[in-house]
């Protein structure tokens, strides 16, 4: 009967936290974490804590997924458009790029305004 109980217990689902902990311990034992970037160095949490508290989780998820916040993408596009305006050969193209650049700068200003802390 003891074997039956032991066999039955092996089929009981284990909580996810225990499964995760077991796999982490196995990976450590196998040396899977030995050559990770920044191994043995202290974590730099300055950027994390300088982000507004209500945005930290979202930004952490975006960063881990290699996705930049909308403001960063807009900054990149503004820079790209500025370069395109400078390199445009005809005036019609340059004027169209300037209009697009003005729209993106406005979008960026609005996005940055939304992020800034409000005076209460």
C-alpha positions in Angstrom: 0.0 0.0 0.0 2.9 2.4 0.7 4.1 1.9 -2.9 0.6 2.9 -4.2 0.6 6.0 -2.1 4.2 6.9 -3.2 3.2 6.3 -6.8 0.1 8.3 -6.5 2.0 11.2 -5.0 4.4 11.3 -7.9 1.5 12.0 -10.2 0.2 14.9 -8.2 0.9 18.2 -10.0 3.7 20.1 -8.3 3.3 23.8 -7.8 4.9 25.9 -10.5 7.2 27.6 -8.0 8.7 24.2 -7.0 9.1 23.2 -10.6 10.8 26.4 -11.4 13.1 26.2 -8.4 14.0 22.6 -9.3 14.9 23.6 -12.8 16.9 26.6 -11.7 18.9 24.4 -9.3 19.6 21.9 -12.1 20.7 24.7 -14.4 23.1 26.0 -11.7 24.5 22.5 -11.2 25.0 22.1 -15.0 26.8 25.5 -15.2 24.2 27.0 -17.5 24.4 30.4 -15.7 28.2 30.6 -15.5 28.8 32.7 -18.6 25.9 35.1 -18.5 26.6 38.8 -19.3 27.3 40.8 -16.1 27.9 37.6 -14.0 29.5 38.5 -10.7 28.8 42.3 -11.1 26.3 44.2 -9.0 23.0 45.1 -10.7 22.6 48.7 -11.8 19.0 49.6 -10.7 19.4 53.4 -11.1 17.5 53.4 -14.4 14.8 51.1 -13.0 14.2 53.3 -9.9 14.4 56.6 -12.0 11.4 55.3 -14.0 8.0 56.4 -12.6 6.6 53.7 -10.4 3.5 53.2 -12.4 5.5 52.5 -15.6 8.3 50.3 -14.2 6.7 46.9 -14.9 5.6 47.8 -18.4 9.0 49.3 -19.3 10.8 46.2 -17.8 8.7 43.9 -20.0 9.3 46.1 -23.0 13.1 46.2 -22.3 13.3 42.4 -21.8 11.4 41.9 -25.1 13.9 44.4 -26.9 11.0 46.8 -27.5 11.7 50.5 -26.9 9.1 52.8 -25.4 7.1 54.9 -27.9 9.1 58.0 -26.9 12.4 56.3 -27.9 11.0 55.1 -31.2 9.7 58.7 -31.9 13.2 60.1 -31.1 14.7 57.7 -33.6 12.2 58.6 -36.2 12.7 62.4 -35.7 16.5 61.8 -36.0 16.0 59.8 -39.2 13.7 62.4 -40.7 16.1 65.3 -39.9 18.8 63.4 -41.8 16.4 62.7 -44.7 15.5 66.4 -44.9 19.1 67.4 -45.0 19.8 64.8 -47.8 16.7 65.4 -49.9 17.6 66.6 -53.4 14.3 68.2 -54.5 12.3 70.8 -52.7 9.0 68.9 -52.9 10.4 65.9 -51.2 12.1 68.1 -48.6 8.8 69.9 -47.8 6.9 66.6 -47.4 9.7 65.4 -45.0 9.5 68.6 -43.1 5.7 68.2 -42.6 6.2 64.6 -41.4 9.0 65.8 -39.1 6.8 68.4 -37.6 4.0 65.9 -36.9 6.5 63.4 -35.3 8.0 66.2 -33.1 4.5 67.1 -32.0 3.7 63.5 -31.2 7.0 63.2 -29.3 6.2 66.4 -27.3 2.8 65.0 -26.3 4.3 61.7 -25.3 6.9 63.3 -23.2 4.3 65.7 -21.6 2.2 62.6 -20.6 5.3 61.1 -18.9 6.3 64.2 -16.9 5.1 64.4 -13.3 2.3 66.9 -12.9 2.5 69.7 -10.4 -0.2 69.2 -7.8 
